[in-house]
Amino acid sequence: MPQHKIDEVREATDIVDLVSDYVTLKKKGQNFFGLCPFHNEKTPSFSVHPEKQIFRCFGCGAGGNAFVFLMRHEGVGFPEAVKFLTQRAGIRLEFEERDEAAQQENETLYYVNEFAARYFNDSLLSSKG
C-alpha cells in the first residue's frame, strides 16, 4: 500500500474512538485514562492523548499510535492493522499496478533470497557449522 494511503488512514483514525472500542476511557484534563488492556491492573495507568494521537501505559510501558495499539491488542501485523483501519475509516483500498519489469525483478530477488537462505541454513546445520 502506498505511503500516502497509510498516512490517510492514520489521519482518518481517531485513537480515542479506536481504543474506546476495547477499553473504557474517562477524560482527565486533556487525556483519557483507563485500565491497560496489556497487563492486569486495578488503578488506571493507560493514557490516550487525543492531540498527539498516541497511547501510553505508565504501568507496563506500552505505547504508540493507532496501528501499534491494534497490532498489539489483536496480535496482528502491520498490513492487517492497516487493512482493518482502512475498512473502519471507509477508505477505498488502492492496489498499485506493477509493470512487467518490476514484477520480474521482484521474482528474481525472491529466488536469490530463497537460494541464500537455503545456503546459510545448510551451512549452519553442517558439521563445520
N, C-alpha and C positions, 0 to 999 in steps of 0.2 A: 504494500500500500504506500502511495507517495507520502512524503513527509507533510505536505500541505494538508492532506486529508487527516492525518494523525493530529495535527495542530487544530484543525477544525473540530474534531471530536473532543479534544481537550477543552477547547473554548466553549463548546456546547454542553459540557457536562458540569453540573454544579455538584461539588463534592459533598456539600451538606445534604442535598437531596439523595445522592447515591448512598452515603453512609447511613442516612436515616432509614433506608430500606432494611438495614441489618442491625442497627444499634439505636436505642432510644437516646436521643440527644436533648440536652437542656442548655439554653443560652445563658452564658455568664459573661457579661461585658461584651467584647467583640467576638468571642469564640463560643463554640458549642462543646459541651463535655458529656461523656457517657462512659459506661463500663467498657473496657477494652475487649474486643472480640478475639484477641490473640493470646490472652492469658487470663487466668482466674483472678478476680479481684473483687473487693467489696466497696472500695471507695473509687469513684470515677477519676481516672488519670488519663483518659483518652480524650484528646482535644482535636477539634476540627476548626481550622482557620479559614473562614469564607473568603476573605480578601485575597489571601495568598493561594487559595485552593489546594491546601495541604492538610494532612493529618499528622498527629504525633502522639505517641503514648509515652508518658513520663515514667511509667512503671517498667515496661519491657523494652522501650527504645524504638519500637516500630514506628515508621513514618514514611511519608511520601505523598504522591499525588493520587488522583482517582484510579489511574491504571495500576499503580502499585497496590492500592487498597484491594481492588478487585482480584488481582493476581494472587495476593496473599490470602484473602478471605475464601476465594473459590478454588484455590490450588490450580490455577490455570497459567499458561504462558502469556507473554505479551501479545502475540497475534490474536489469541482468543479473547483477551481483555479488550483489545481494540474493536474486534468484531462485535462483542456484546454491547459496548458503549456506543458504537456506531448505530446499531439497531435501536438501542434505548433512546438515542437522540433523534431518530428518524432520518438519519443521513444516508444518502444513497452511496453504496459501495461502488468504487470505480476500479476496474482492473486495467492495468497498463498493457497495451499491445506490444509485444516484443517482436522485433524484426528477426528474420531468419538467422542472420549472422550472430546476433546477441544470443539467441537460443542455442546455436551450435557451440558458441564459446562456453556457455554455461554447462552444456553437456560434456564438453571436453574437460573442463575444470573438475566436474563431478567425478569423471573416470580417473583423472590424475590423482585426485584426493583419495578416492577409494583404493587405488593401487598403493599409494604411500601409506595409508592406514594399515593395509594388509602386510606390507613390507615391515613396518615398525612393530606391528603386533607379533609377526613371526620372529623377528629379531629378539624381542623381549622374552619370548617363550622358548627360544633356542637354548642349548646348553651353554653357549657363550654369553648369553643374556646381556 
